[in-house]
Amino acid sequence: MQIIAREGKIERVTLSALHHTRHGVRPDLAWVEGIREVYSADRTKSQLQHTCPKWAFSILCHRGLVAGVAAASCPAAEGKRSADFVLSAREMLLSDQTLANRKQDLKRRVFGLQGNPDYRSPNHEIEVLLLLIGVGALQIQSAGKARNGEITFA
C-alpha cells in the first residue's frame, strides 16, 4: 500500500513530535514542541488550542502502536474523543487497507456525514494516522495474527 503524504504543517508537526517522542519526551508534550517548531510565535498560541491531532498522536503512542515509542507513555490521552476517532479509523484500516488511499471515505466512516446530527468535524486526526502509517512508524496488528505478530503499512 502506498500513501502519499504532502508536506503541510500538520505533517511537519507530526514528524517533529515523533522525533521528540522517540527521544523520550511524553507524546502530548512532544506535540507542543512540534507546534512551536513549525508555527511562528504569533500563531503558536492559537494552534495549541487545537488539541484533536495532539490526542490522536498521543493515544497511538500510548497504546504502543508507534515504532520506537514506549507504550503507556501518555495516559492522559485515554478517553479523549479524538483518541477514540483515530483508534476507530485504525480499526477500519485493519478491515480495509484500501481506505488509507481513500481518505475522504475513511473520514466519512469515522466522523459521519456532514449535516447528520451525529456528525463531528474532522480536525487532522486522520492526517496524523495516515502520515504515521506512510512513514512506517505506525504498527498495526492483523486481525488474524497473534498479539506479537505485528505488521506495518508502508
Steps between C-alpha positions, in 0.01 A plus 500: 500500500638840409400813684602837368532759774530863409738709704254731668526645847308218668739250343803699618357526852434124503851416383653737754286353779602151390866598517463651848294207627758252379753698705304455820262797503143415600281500183271787600799716591683396183196621303530842666870510406406415141253788490763738634747386235261524206289808578610856553482638853187703419316186377621253764240589762205456263642171368541364852124538546441238229555191711338237276812403304706506821272243665488292182881486495524446875258206518676316219826542692340413834352178365844389380409521132779738394839346432771625732259636760435322829143398577323667792680825421197731518210386721333840460410405142261226612135592466550808281256516208777549246680198641185295453462624141855414400478156661175442314668601172787261575251216552334584170840483329556157651183385326556688174851624426383670180339768716850640556491616138140625528537756776164670448318168516688410819408838652132452412502160667669632814332840540167445326338698223493877516151614587416193709438560871789270600748663260823628648733719299841335449801685637807329351466174695497299176795693357707415808408131468571480127830682530622265772400207281662660196838544668492146638468610862155364575478138596172322459396145561327286250168373634606142428849520650618426849553794737873509427456471123516866413504632148543851370342685215769647279 
